[in-house]
Amino acid sequence: MGYEDRDYFQSKPKFEFSAGLHKGTKGLMIALVAAFIAAIVVSDFFAFTSPEFWATLAAGNEKARLGYQLFVLAPQNIIPVGGGFDPGHWKLLTHWLVAPGIISAIIDVVMVYFVGRMLEQLFGTRRFLLLLISACVLSGLLAALVDGWLVGEKISVIMGPSGGIIACFMAPVWIAPRQKSIFGWPLRNVVLGLVAVFAAIALLSGLFGEGPAVISPTQLIWGAALGAGYMTWLKKRGRVPSIAGGFQQEDNLQPWEKPGYLNSYEEKSFDERKFLATADKQRKEEDKALEQRQKDKTRLDEILEKISRQGINSLSRAERKFLDEQSKKK
């Protein structure tokens, strides 16, 4: 084994985009585009927070009503708000497929593209989709439970996958918290800063926006909280995804793949003397291990030969113990 093959010589892998899209991300992007087109066809509207949509809905337009019943989740669909209750609990499963407007729809598809490339290879397709869709549904439910008390007489429109996207966006805080990012800032600080900005914009626009309907002020906040909770749970179970791919199994990982390795990693100048000393130490340890394996093999052959000549009852207690230890190593 050459020095360049040893684990301490390997360059530090980084948390970054994969080479291409995986099937889960592709399918999700297609589903979002198709659902938004279907919503336009069904309702004849591009924006579901516009005064025109809600005026048309109030006038009893059947197409607007159908679009509302299929995709537009509002607090009064889940709980009584302001004396009104219009049951629509099934929309918890559909509201996240359609964004509240065409600009939001484009942004959502782009964001799914980015988070999918970052996370699907680490979580696997099933876990990635489960995280994103579950966060979409739960953030929608939680927003519906509290938005009615925040926006007053206005209607909070809870639509789009932003809750699930922001939940996935929180993952790098646990996967690669101190990896250098833009301007040399730790990735954790950049992610938390962006999440705080997005959540603040959504909160302020929801609380102070004009019109009869506004975009949910808390959907992003709940999504971030759900993502943080999920990653904290994974960390407690020792299942935070490794940047090398897959879920971490401590006994089978290289040092740079283990939880916490990135946390303590710092850029340092190359110290040749320390490098050679470390390499020499590992070489000696490997030689010593090889020598011990050869000794064990020789002794094992002697014991097996003794068994063949005199039977297993002829073994001493020490020989039986050694034989049992070797059998467990197989």
Secondary structure, 3 states (H helix, E strand, C coil): CCHHHCHHHCCCCCCCCCCCCCHHHHHHHHHHHHHHHHHHHHHCCCCCCCHHHHHHHHCCCHHHHHHHHHHCECHHHCCCECCECCCCHHHHCCHHHCCCCHHHHHHHHHHHHHHHHHHHHHHCHHHHHHHHHHHHHHHHHHHHHHHHHHCCCCEEEECCCHHHHHHHHCCHHHHCCCCECHHHCEHHHHHHHHHHHHHHHHHHHHHHCCCCEEECCCHHHHHHHHHHHHHHHHHHCCCCECCCCCECCHHHCCHHHCCCCCCCCCCCCCCHHHHHHHHHHHHHHHHHHHHHHHHHHHHHHHHHHHHHHHCHHHCCHHHHHHHHHHHHHC
